[in-house]
Amino acid sequence: MTSDPFASPDQPAADAPATPPMGTPPPPPKSAVHLTRAAALWTALTLGFLILIVLLIFIAQNTESAEFAFLGWHWSLPLGVAILFAAVAGGLLTVAVGAVRMFQLRRAANRNLKGGV
């Protein structure tokens, strides 16, 4: 029963919880266990090791040497090692750009906290 005098007795109140139709199982209860930093770290480590295994297989299968030239330098490396080197260099470049941006944002936040412009 609702306290709304204008509500129809045939229609449930708008704030009443909806009940599932007969024969449908109730929804599972929400988990009381939340994601922790340790669980996130464990997941990241596992994913990192899986990627490392895939990279090792890639390098082992691509051992044929390839000639490379860059700004007048010429050298020969196995193809898998060269691609891994390029990926690591790209990752380091991304980390460097991100670190500079974080430094800029921290500096701006410190200025705002001190009341400066």
C-alpha positions, 0 to 999 in steps of 0.5 A: 500500500502506498501513502499517495492518495492519487496512486492506483491500487492496480499499479505499483508505486514508482519508488517501489522496488521492481520484483523479477517475474516468477520463475526468474532466479534472483540476481547474484549478490554483490561481491564483498571483495573489492579490487586491491592494489595487490590484486592489480599488481598481480594481474599486471605481473601476470600479463607482463610475463605473458607478453614477455613469453610471446616476445621471446617466442617472436625473437626466437623465430625471427633470427635472420639478420637484417641490414639497418641504416640510420643517419649514416650508421649501418649495422646488422641485427637479427630481425626480432631483436631489432623490432624489440629494440624499436618497441623498447625505444618507443616505450621509453620515449612515451615514458619520457613524454609522460614524465615531462607532462606530469612534471608540468601538471604538478608545477601548475598545481603547486602554483595554484595552491600557492595562489599564484598564476 
